[in-house]
Amino acid sequence: MKVIGLLIVFCGAIWVFCDARAREKSIFVALMWSFGTLIFLVVFLPLWLITRPKKNNQIMITAKSKHCTSCGKSYEGTPSFCTNCGKSLSN
């Protein structure tokens, strides 16, 4: 039972580190968050989930957005071709 608990704590700490790095935090900050999660999971994991910054590369999907029918990538404005797969986006 202790092994399962330790495995959950380690997985949580690794996930917090990877998520912090993906959200453009420095290695030091990501390590501090993961170390806190490793030591006290029930406090640091919920705290990270509440305070983590939003990703900068997310596109807000609006009525004006275009979607590639081939790969599903979203675009703002009126592009002619999909930059992901190269398919024509004209209707």
Stockholm file with secondary structure:
# STOCKHOLM 1.0

chainA/1-91         MKVIGLLIVFCGAIWVFCDARAREKSIFVALMWSFGTLIFLVVFLPLWLITRPKKNNQIMITAKSKHCTSCGKSYEGTPSFCTNCGKSLSN
#=GR chainA/1-91 SS CHHHHHHHHHHHHHHHHHHHHHTTCCHHHHHHHHHHHHHCHHHHHHHHHHHCCCCTTCCCCCTTCEECTTTCCEESSCCSBCTTTCCBCCC
#=GC SS_cons        CHHHHHHHHHHHHHHHHHHHHHTTCCHHHHHHHHHHHHHCHHHHHHHHHHHCCCCTTCCCCCTTCEECTTTCCEESSCCSBCTTTCCBCCC
//
